[in-house]
Amino acid sequence: MIVSLIETPNYSYINLHAEEVISSNYLNDDNQGIYISSLQFETVNRLFNFLKQSSAQSNNLVLDFKNIQNVQSNIIDKIIEIRDLGHKLVLMNISEKLIKPLALNTIENSKNTLTDDEYTIFYFFSEQESDLYQIDIESGNIFYYEFKKRLIKYIDEYNKPHASSFVYLHSFIDLKKFISFETPFIYYALYRLAIKIKENWESNLKDKPILVGQSLTSTFIVSVLSKLLKLDILVFDKIGPINKLYNKLEKHNYENKKYIVVSDLVCLGTEVKITKNLIEFSGGKYLGNVSLAKIETLTREDLDLDSIDRTISVFSITDKNNVELNYYIYTNLKKLNG
């Protein structure tokens, strides 16, 4: 299973660190989470075997090395084998220490420029004319458009009041079905969410905060994040066998412990606020909330980006995309101008 493959009309994209994390944690049981930084031969060989049998839309292949600090010495041979399958390769986020192991000095291309000890883009070919030079390749944009394309299939008309938040929902996002039918991609999305958690709470992770699940869907999400971040979890209902599982408030000592609340989808944040209050009332320290997706009901200018109540997610529904996604929230109140 290759989890990070994203196909566009112009190229196919694969995140090698995400694939290494999957190999380490789910295939080899090395249990290093997202903290592994060395790319192993087995991961690249798994990719080679996958590509040998695939029918990709494009022969242009982008391999992202972000978060890779070391590679096994024989990996370059396998990358050349991937190229020899007929792929024109573009490498991304190559740190200076990878140049020699990947034999990049042997490739002469004036488009390749080392900036701040890194090749943001490295064309693994010497041709001076290529359609790839005209393409803007940025992993965040690639992921955003892929998530949106997949998510829209699981948004249905609803037109009912939301019981806990007292608003009307025009649409319903079936995240359970999204996770069930898009499982490989969901693992990649949760890998990206784990990276965001690490970046946002790096100073707190040494204290081993506990990840808190709130529902059946979020329990699957929190179980994956638990493995990737090597953190224990707490679930407020009786679901799921993962690491250390606490399912009753009175059985768990909250004192002097930190918590990150994990959601599947955050709309108006009612459930998150309830969970936050339970944690703080019981003596714990609430660090913040993360989710697979969230609804931004305020503009970015009106949001306090440093607020502890700001949800961190890998995808947002905003005023820029809600019409395309056919997602609306409204109330019974009349508009200001009629």
N, C-alpha and C positions, 0 to 999 in steps of 0.2 A: 504494500500500500504506500503510495506517494501522496502525502497530505497537502503539500504546498503548491502543487501544479496549478497554474492559472494560465489558460490559453486565451490569447488575444488574436485579432486578425493578423498582426504583424510578427508575433513571437510567442513562444511559450516561456513561462517564468517558473523557476524552482528555487526555494530558499533552502540552502544546504544545511544551515544550522538547525532549522526546524526538523529536517529529515534526520540529522544526527541525534537530536533530542528524542525523536520517536524510536530510532534504533536503540539508543541507550536505555530508554525507560520501558519500552514495550516489547522489544524483540530480544534484547540481550539481558535485560533485567539488571543493568548496571546501577540504576537508581541514582543518577547524578542530576536529575532534573534539568533545568535550563542552564545549569552552571557548567556544563561540559563545554569546553572550548576547542577541542581537538577533533578534526574531521578524520574519521576512520575509513579504511579501504572498504570495509563491508558496506558502509552506507553508499559510497559512490558506485560500488558494484551492484547494489540493489537498484540504484537509479539506472545504471547501464542496462540491466536486464528488463526493467520496465520500459525504457525507451526503445529497446530492440523489438518489443512486441506492440508498441503503441502506434496509433495513426494520428499524429499531432497535426493541427491545422497548418502549422508553419515549421519550416526547417530551421528557423532562427531560434536559438535556445539561449536564454538568459539564466546564468547560475549566480545566485547571490551568496557571497561569502561573509556577510555581516555577522559579527560575533564569533567568527572562526579565527583563532589565533595560531593554531598549529595544524599541520596536515601530515599524515603518514607518508613516508618517502616514496612509496610506489603508487601514489594516487595520480600523479601526472600521467602515467601510462594509461590508466583507466579513462582519464579525461580525454586523452587523445583517441582512445577507442570510441568514446561517445561522439567526438568530432567526426570520426571516420564512418559513423553510421549515416552521415550525410547532413549533419547539423553545422550551421555556422554559429560559433559560440561567442557570447558576450559575457564577461565576468564582471561582477559588481562588488564594490566595497572590499577591495584587496588591500590588506595592510602590507607595509613594506617588508615585514618579516616573512611573508608568503611568496615574495617574488622569486627567490632562489629555489625553494622546494617545488614551485610550479613551473620553473624554467621559463619565466616570462621574459627574461632578458634575450631569449632567442627569437622573439617575435618583434619585428620592426614595423611599427605603424605610427605615423606622426600624430594620429588622433589620440594616442594614449599619453596622458599627462599625469605625472605624479604630483599630487597636491596635499600638503600637510601629512606627508608620510603615508599616503593612501592613493590608490587608483579608485576613484568613484566608479568609473567605467573603464573596462579594459577590453578592447577588441582582440579576440584570440585568432586573428588572421592579419595578413599584411596588405590586402587589397586597398587601393586608394579610392575606389568607387564602390559604395555599398548603400543600399536603402536604409540600413541600420543607423547610419550617421544622422539621418533626419528624424529619427524617432526619439521622443522624450521618454526615457525609462526611469520610473520612480516607484519604488515598491509600495509606498503608502497609497498612491493613486491606483496602482494595479489592484491592490487588495480592496479598496473602497468600491470600485466599480464591479468587482467580482461579487462582493458581499451583497451589494444592491441588486445585481442581476439574479442572484439565487434567492434572496429574501422575498422579492416581489411575488414569487410563485406561492408563497405561504401567507399572503395577506388577503383576507376575505371580508366582504361586507358584513357588518354586525348590527349597527343601528340600534344599540341598546344602552341603557345607563350602566356606568361602571359602579358596582356596589360600594366599593370602599372609598372612592374619590369623589363621588357625586358629580360626575360629568357624563356627557353622552359620547360614546365611541362610535364613529362611523365605520371603523374597520377593526378587525381582530387579527393579530399576528399569531399564527399557530407555531410557536417556537418548538413545541414538542415534535411536531411533524418535520420542521426544518432540521432539527438535530437528528432525527431518525433517518431521513432520506439524504442528508448531506453530511454524513458522519466524518469522512476524511477531511473535508474542508472545515468542519467545526473544530476538529483537533488542531488544525492550523490556526484558526481564529483564536482558540484558547491559548495556544502557544504565544501568539502576539499579545493576548491579554496578560499572560504571565510575565512577559518582558516589560509591559507597561507597569505592572505592580512592582516589579523589581526596581525599575527606574524611579518610580514615585515614592516608594517607601524603603529605599535601600538602607537607610540608617536605622529603620525599625525592624528590618527582617532578622537582624542578629538576635533580637529578643524573642524570635519565634512567635509572632502573632498568630492567632487562631482564625481560620477562615470559617465564616458562618453561613450556612445554607438555610434557605427559607421555604423551599418547596421541592416537589419531586424533580422538576426540571433543573432548578438551581443546584440540587444535590448532585446531579450528574456533572454539572459544570464545576462545582466546588471539589468534587473528587478528582477531576483531571488537574485542576490548579494545585490541589494538595500534593499530587505526585510531582508536578513540574517545579513547584517551589519548595518542596520538602517541608510542608507545614501541616499541622494537625487541623482537624475540623470540628465544628460543633453544628449539630442540626437540631432545629427546634421541633421537629416531629420525628417519628420513628422510622426513618428511611436510611438505608445504605450502610454497608460494611466497609469502612475506610479508616485507616490509621487508628487514631483514638476518636471514638464516636461518643459524644455526650448528647442524650436526647431528652433530658429533663432538667429544668432549671435548678432544682434542689440538689441534683447529683453533681453539679459542676461548680467549682470554686472560681469565681470571677476575679477575686482580689488580685491587683497588681498584674493583670494580664491584658494584652492588647488584642483588638479584634478588627477584622476587615469583613464587612458584610458583602456577600456574593449574591447577585440577582441574575435572573435570565434576561428580563426586560424591565427597565425602569421607565414608567410613564410619568406620573405625578409624584412618585416617591413615598406614598402613604405607608406601604409595608416596610420600607427601609427605615422610616422615622420610628415606627413602632418597635422594630428590632433594635434600633439605636437606643431608644429609651429603656428597653429591657436590659440591655448590656450595661448602660450607665447606672440604672437603678440598682443593679446587682453588684456594682463596684468595679466593673471593668472599664477599660479605656477604649473608646471607639475611634479608630483611625480613619475610616472612610468606607466608601461603597464602590464596588465594581460590578459591571454587568456586560453581557454579550452585546446588548444593544440598549439604546436609551432614546427617549423623546425629548428634544430640547424645546420646551414651551416658552422660553425666553430667548431673546437675541443674545448673541455672544457678547455684545456690548453691555447688556444688562446683567450678565452672569458674573459672579465673583469667582474668577478662575482659581483663586487660592483658597476658596472656602472648603472646609471639611465636609460640607454637605454636597459638594460637586461630585457627581458620579463619573467614574472613569470607565470608558467602554471602548470597544473596537469599531463600533459603528453608531452613528447618530442619525435620527430622523429629524430634519430641521425644516425651516421655511424654504430652503433651497431644493429639497427633494420630496417633500410630503405629497405634493400634487402628483408627481410622477409615480409615487408608491401608492397613491389613492388612500392616504392615511390622514384622518381629520379628527380633531377633538373639539367639542362645542358645548355650550351650556344653554339653559332656557332663557337667559337674559337677552334683552333686545340690544342691538348694536347701538353705538354712540350716535350715529346719524341715521337712525331708522332701520 
